[in-house]
Amino acid sequence: MGQFFSVWSFDLFIAVNLVVAAALYLWATRHLVDPSLPWPRISTICYLSGIVVLAISYLGPLPGWSHTFFWAHMTAHLIVMMVAAPLIVLGSPIYLAFRVSSGRTRRRVIVPVLRSRTVAVLTDPIVTWCLFAGVLLFTHFTPFFNWALENHDADLLIEQPLFLLAALLYYWPVTARDLLPRRPSSAHRVISMSVMMIPEAIVGAVIYFAPVVLYSVFLRANRPFGPDALTDQHLAGGLMWAIVMVVEAFWMMWIATEFFKSEERRTHRVDAEIRARQTS
């Protein structure tokens, strides 16, 4: 364990971007156009938690060992895609931008962009599902994975943003807390997450049951401790299975809870309307 924490990766470019993203969000929460309606604290907690998770994934021991141990590389990508991304989306950064903008900016920029055909397509639940699943399958079952691992710039500027962007786009309509051109039903969201387990399970199963090392980078890596390349690969596949099942189950329960709360609120409104009519 001591050896694992003895190696750290620190990329100034990533660190500066994470700090700027957190600082801009905090600045915006204190400069709302209508301060009489305070910004929800839970949204701030979710967003900043997502930034912290990104920092754990991109800076520190996990990226430090990600070219040596497959399980470290897999863990970093999974927590970006399944923990950091949904937390950032739950922080409602687009709605915050709307709240901090002037009426003119809202009318001329934010609303037209949100109503644009491009955004409508990119937030369509079917499109985002295909993009998320496609990124998982493409990156793991093509030469892209080895190439990105061997090329620092490709890993930094292509692979990492690709995973994060695909996850952000997928969870934006699924969590349905931020501004959206079209809001999917709760049933659609739960089904989307349930079906997403299929490509995730396929990737995990192939990696876990493969009889040979799939990625030559890990075969050539100098391992000062830990499992051999094939055992490491099996561990990575097992971790994907475990993390996917636990995290996806959590988000599905969260969506179901949100649905039941909304139905309860709707029932209370209907009851109140009925009582008002009976007493009028």
N, C-alpha and C positions, 0 to 999 in steps of 0.2 A: 504493500500500500504506500509506503514511504517513497519507493521508486516512482510510482505513478504520479504522485504530486510533486516530484522533483523536476519535472519537465513541464514548462508552461509556454504557451504560444500567445504572443501579444502583437496584434496588428493595429498600428496607429490609425489607419484608414477606417477600419471597422469601429474601433473604440470612439473616434471622433463622431462618426455618424450616429452611433447609439446615444452618445451624450447629447448631441444636437436634437435628435428625435425626442428624447425625454424632456429636454429644456423647452423646446417649442411647445410641447403639450402642456407642461406646467404653466408656461407663460399664458397660453390661450385660456386655461381655466380661470385665470385671474383678470382677464380682459374681455369678459363677455359683454355683448352689446346690451343685454338685459340682465344686469346683476341681481335683480330681484328674484330670479329663478336660478339658484345656485347649481353649479355643476355637480352631478352625483359623485359622491366619494368612491363608491364601488367601481365606477367607470375608470377613475384615476388609478385605483389599486390594480384593476385588471390590466390596464395599459402598461403601467410601470412594471408590473410583474412579468409581462410579456417581454419587455426590454431586458429585464434581468435574466430571464431564461435565454434570450438570444446571446447575451454576454457570456453565459455559462457555456453555450454551444460553440461560440466563435472565438472565445478567449479563454485561456487556461489550459488545464491538463487534457481535456477531451480533444481539442484540435491539435494539441501537442503530440498526441499519440495516434491521431486519426490516420496517419500514413503507415503506421506500424501495426496497429491492431484493428481489425475489421469491426469488432464489437464497439470500439470507441467511436469509429466513424459512423456506424449505424445509429448508435445512441444519440450522437449529436444531431444527425438529420431527423430522427424521429421526434425528438423533443422540440425541434424547430417547427416541424410540420404539424404536430398534434398537440403541442402545449403552447408554445410561444405565439403562433399565428392566431389561434382562436382567442387567446387572451388579449392580443392587440385589437382584434376585431371587436371584442366585447367592450373595449375602451371607447368605442364610437368616435374615432378620430375625425371622420367625415362630418358627423353631426356637430362636433366641437368646432370644426372649421366654419360650419354654417352659423353657429351661435356667435362666433367671434368676428364674423364678417359684417360689413355694412350692407344696407339694403340694396345698394347699387351693385355691389360685388355678388350678392346672392342672385339678383335678377339676371345679371349679364354673364356670370361665370358658373357659379355652383349649380343652380337649377338647370341651365341649358346643358351642362355636362352630364348631370344625372339623368336628364331626359333624352340624351343622345342615343342613337341606335347602337353605337359602339359599346357604351356602358350597359345597355340593355342586353346585348349579346354576352358580354363578359361576365354578367351577373346572373345569367340564366342558369338555374341549378343543373340542368343536363350538360351544358357546356362546361361549367366549372367541375362537374364530376369527371367528365371525360379528360379534362386538362390535368386534374390531380392524378387520376389513375394512369394517364398517359405518361406523365413525368416519372412516376414510380417504375413503370414497366420499361420505358425507354432508357432511363439512366442505368438500370441494373442489368438489362439484357442486351445491351449493345456495347461496342468498344468505347463508348463515351465515358464510362465509369473509370476505366484504366487511364484513359487520356487525361481526364480531369485530375486524377490523383497524381499523375506524373508532371502536370503543368500547373504551377502555383497560380498564375494569372487566370487560367481557365477555372480552377476551383474557386477562386475569390470572386471573379467577375461574371461567371456563367453558372456554375453548378449551385453555389450557395444562394444567389438571388433567384434562380429558377425554382428551387424547392420552396423558398419563402413566398415568392409571388404566387405560385400555384396553390399553396395552402391558404394564403390570405384571400384569394379569389374564391376558393372553395367554401371557406367558413363564413364569408361575408353574407351570402344568402341563407346559409344553414343556421347560423346563430340568430340572424334577423333582428339585431338590436340597433344597427346603424341605419342611416338613410339608404333607401333602396328604390330603384325605379319600379320594381314589382316584388311584392313580398310573398314567398311561397307559404303554403299551409304547414302547420306543425306535422301533420301526417307525412307530407312530402319530405320534410326535413329529416324525420326519423328514418324513413325508407332510404333516403339518400345515404345516410351514415351507415345503415345496415348493409346496403349493397356495396358500399366502399370497402367493407371488410374482405370482399372477394379478391380484388387485385392485391390488396395488402397481404392476404393469406397466401396468395400464389407466390409473391416475391419471397416471403418468409419461408415457405415450404421448399422452394427450389434451392435457396441458399442453405437451408438446414440439411436437406437430404442429398445434396450434391456429393458424389463420391470423390471428386477432385476439387482442387482449389480453383475457383472461378476467375480470380483476379490476380494477375501475375505480380502486381505491386506488393501485395501482402506475402506472396511466396518468396520474394527477394528481400523482404524487410529484415533488418537485423533486430532480433528480439532479445533484449537483455533479461527478460523474465516472462512469465506467463505461458499460455498454451502455444502449441505449434500452429502453423497456418491453417490446416484443415479443421482442427478443433476450434480455433478462433472463429472460423467461418460458420461452423455449426452453432457456436455461441451467439454470433450475430443474428443468425436466422431465428434462433430460439427467443432472443430478446425482442425481435420484431414481432413475433407472434404474441408474446406476453404483453408488451407495451401497447400494441394495437388493441388487443382485447380489453385491457383494463381502461385505457384512455377513451376508446370509442364508446364503451359501455357507460362511462361517466358522462360524456357529452350527450348521449342519447337520453340518459336519465334527466339531465339538466333541461333538455328540450321538452321532454314529457312533463316535467314539473312546471315549466313556463306555460305549457299548453293548459294544464289543469288550473293554474292560477288565472289565466286569461278567461277560461270558461267560468270560473267562480265569479270573477268580476262582472262578466256579462250577465250571469244569472242574478247577481245582486241588483244590477241596473234594471233588468226586466221586472224583478220583484218590486223595486221602488216605483217604477212607472205604473204598475198595476195598482199599488196602494194609493198612489196619487190620484189615479182615475176614480178609485172607489170612494175617496174622501171628497172629491170635487163635486 
